[in-house]
């Protein structure tokens, strides 16, 4: 799915949506806050809006993405939590062709998943492996197309330092992609929902706030750097993303606090 803001949701919002309103990683929390909305802009033009809904345990239940792409496309992600199972449905609002992924959990950790789409002839199998520290160390995605037929396997290996994922090496066929990450070590990461929300369970671990991402692959190298503004309680109120040393996007965050 080709969205304007896919990379932001993957590399920024997934790391920036649940906070105890801390000024630093060792300071006590004063209140509980969750992000209710993120407004994405290029220059002064709004390119996308994400809104979030949570259950009473602060787990993400729904994300609605409005993409101002000239078609005013709306994407919806809905999540259902059950014992040892999480179901995630993603797709365009009103469509009958949505991806459904069912994740299986053992001991509170995701071990596998299966993605299907009722109108697309494929099945995607996911596996997760963990380090001795309990972090995701390796994932494998095997996509089997039943009409071609064809099978595509992607493996990702993660390296960590001080509780933060610092590199991801992804291999698909003969192509290798490497991503590296840097952090603001005096700022806590902010998760999308509680630690047992599906994003937190299926993404590599980071304890600090992402400040830079570098990507290299067969087509070259690119970088993304983030600068943040904070309120008096330490919450991120806005950010600026610079891609390859050129201004790219800004985002404004709104919260609901209890």
C-alpha positions in Angstrom: 0.0 0.0 0.0 1.6 3.2 -1.2 0.8 6.0 1.2 2.4 9.4 1.6 3.0 8.9 5.3 3.7 5.2 5.5 7.4 5.8 6.5 6.3 8.2 9.2 3.9 5.7 10.7 6.6 3.0 10.6 9.6 5.0 11.8 8.1 7.8 13.8 4.5 7.4 15.0 5.1 3.8 16.1 7.7 5.1 18.4 5.9 8.2 19.5 2.4 7.6 20.8 2.3 6.7 24.5 3.8 8.8 27.2 3.7 9.3 31.0 4.5 13.0 30.4 8.1 12.6 31.4 10.8 15.2 31.1 13.5 12.6 31.3 13.7 8.8 31.4 14.3 8.7 35.1 11.7 11.2 36.2 8.3 10.1 37.8 5.2 10.3 35.7 2.6 12.9 36.5 -0.3 11.8 34.3 -1.0 9.3 31.5 -1.3 10.6 28.0 -2.0 9.0 24.6 -1.8 10.7 21.2 -5.2 11.3 19.8 -4.1 12.9 16.5 -1.1 13.6 14.3 -1.3 16.2 11.5 1.3 15.8 8.8 2.3 18.8 6.6 4.6 19.7 3.7 5.2 23.4 3.9 1.8 24.6 5.0 -0.1 22.0 3.0 -1.7 19.2 5.1 -0.8 15.9 3.5 -2.3 13.5 6.1 -4.1 13.2 9.4 -4.0 10.1 11.7 -6.4 9.7 14.6 -6.2 6.9 17.3 -8.6 5.1 19.6 -7.7 3.0 22.6 -9.2 0.5 25.0 -9.3 1.0 28.8 -5.9 -0.6 29.0 -4.4 2.0 26.6 -4.0 -0.6 23.8 -4.5 0.7 20.3 -7.8 -0.4 18.9 -8.1 1.7 15.8 -6.1 4.1 13.6 -7.8 6.1 10.9 -5.5 7.8 8.3 -6.8 10.5 6.0 -4.5 11.0 3.1 -4.9 14.3 1.3 -3.7 12.9 -2.1 -6.3 14.5 -4.3 -8.6 11.5 -3.8 -9.0 12.1 0.0 -8.3 8.4 0.6 -9.0 7.0 4.1 -7.3 4.0 5.5 -8.4 2.1 8.6 -6.5 -0.3 10.9 -8.6 -2.1 13.5 -7.3 -4.4 16.2 -8.8 -7.1 18.3 -7.1 -8.6 21.4 -7.8 -12.1 22.6 -6.0 -14.6 24.8 -2.8 -15.5 22.9 -4.1 -13.9 19.7 -4.2 -10.5 18.1 -6.2 -9.8 14.9 -5.2 -6.8 12.8 -7.3 -5.7 9.8 -5.9 -3.0 7.5 -7.1 -1.4 4.3 -9.0 1.4 2.6 -12.3 2.4 4.3 -15.3 0.6 2.8 -13.1 -1.8 0.8 -13.8 -5.6 0.7 -10.1 -6.2 0.0 -8.4 -5.7 3.3 -5.4 -7.5 4.7 -6.2 -9.5 7.9 -3.2 -10.6 10.0 -3.7 -13.0 12.9 -0.7 -13.0 15.3 -0.1 -15.9 17.8 1.4 -15.2 21.2 3.3 -17.4 23.6 4.2 -16.1 27.0 3.2 -12.6 26.1 5.4 -12.5 22.9 4.4 -12.7 19.3 5.8 -15.9 17.8 4.1 -16.1 14.4 1.4 -14.5 12.2 -0.5 -15.2 9.0 -1.8 -12.5 6.6 -4.6 -13.1 4.1 -6.7 -11.0 1.8 -10.1 -12.3 0.5 -9.5 -10.8 -3.0 -5.8 -11.3 -3.5 -4.3 -14.8 -4.1 -1.6 -14.9 -1.5 -0.8 -15.9 2.0 1.9 -14.3 4.1 3.5 -16.2 7.0 5.5 -14.3 9.7 7.9 -15.8 12.3 9.6 -14.0 15.2 12.8 -14.9 17.1 14.1 -13.3 20.2 17.5 -12.5 21.8 18.4 -13.5 25.3 17.3 -10.0 26.4 13.8 -10.7 25.1 14.1 -8.4 22.1 13.1 -9.3 18.6 16.3 -10.5 16.9 15.0 -11.9 13.6 11.8 -11.9 11.6 10.9 -13.9 8.5 8.1 -13.1 6.1 7.3 -15.7 3.5 4.8 -14.5 0.9 3.3 -17.3 -1.2 1.4 -16.3 -4.3 -1.1 -19.0 -5.4 -1.9 -17.7 -8.9 1.7 -17.4 -10.3 2.9 -19.4 -8.4 5.8 -17.7 -6.6 7.3 -17.4 -3.1 9.2 -14.4 -1.8 11.1 -14.7 1.5 12.3 -11.6 3.5 14.4 -11.9 6.6 15.3 -9.1 8.9 18.0 -9.3 11.6 18.2 -6.7 14.3 21.1 -5.5 16.5 20.7 -3.6 19.8 22.8 -1.3 22.0 21.6 0.0 25.4 18.1 -1.2 24.8 17.7 0.5 21.4 17.6 -1.2 18.0 20.6 0.3 16.1 20.5 -1.6 12.9 18.2 -3.7 10.7 19.5 -5.9 7.9 16.8 -7.0 5.5 17.4 -9.6 2.8 14.9 -10.4 0.0 16.3 -12.7 -2.7 19.6 -11.1 -3.9 18.8 -7.7 -2.5 20.1 -6.5 0.9 18.9 -3.4 2.7 20.5 -1.9 5.8 18.9 0.6 8.2 20.7 2.2 11.1 19.1 4.3 13.9 20.3 7.0 16.3 18.5 8.3 19.4 18.1 11.1 21.8 19.4 9.2 24.8 17.9 11.6 27.4 14.4 11.2 26.0 12.1 8.1 26.4 10.6 6.5 23.4 6.8 6.9 23.2 5.0 3.8 22.2 1.8 3.5 20.1 -0.4 2.4 23.0 0.5 0.3 26.0 3.5 -2.1 25.9 1.2 -5.0 25.0 -0.3 -3.1 22.0 0.3 -5.0 18.8 2.8 -2.5 17.4 5.0 -2.8 20.5 4.8 -6.6 20.3 5.7 -6.8 16.6 8.3 -4.0 16.3 12.0 -4.1 17.4 12.7 -2.6 20.8 13.8 1.0 21.4 13.9 2.8 24.8 14.8 6.2 23.5 13.4 8.8 21.1 14.4 8.2 17.4 16.5 11.1 16.0 18.0 9.8 12.8 17.4 6.9 10.4 19.8 5.9 7.5 18.8 3.5 4.8 21.0 1.9 2.2 20.1 -0.6 -0.6 20.6 -1.4 -4.2 19.3 2.0 -5.3 21.5 4.0 -3.0 21.4 5.7 0.5 19.1 8.1 2.1 18.8 9.6 5.6 16.0 11.1 7.7 16.6 13.3 10.7 14.1 14.5 13.2 14.0 17.6 15.3 11.4 17.9 18.1 9.6 20.5 20.2 8.4 19.6 23.7 5.9 21.0 26.1 6.7 21.8 29.7 5.9 18.2 30.7 8.2 16.7 28.1 5.6 15.6 25.6 6.5 15.9 21.9 4.2 18.6 20.5 5.7 18.8 17.0 8.6 17.6 14.9 10.4 18.4 11.6 11.6 15.7 9.3 14.6 16.5 7.1 15.2 13.9 4.4 18.6 13.8 2.6 19.4 17.3 4.0 16.3 18.8 2.5 13.2 19.8 4.4 10.5 17.3 3.9 7.7 17.3 6.4 6.4 18.5 9.8 3.9 17.0 12.2 1.8 18.3 15.0 0.7 16.0 17.8 -2.4 16.2 19.9 -3.0 14.3 23.2 -5.7 13.0 25.5 -4.5 12.8 29.1 -5.9 11.2 32.2 
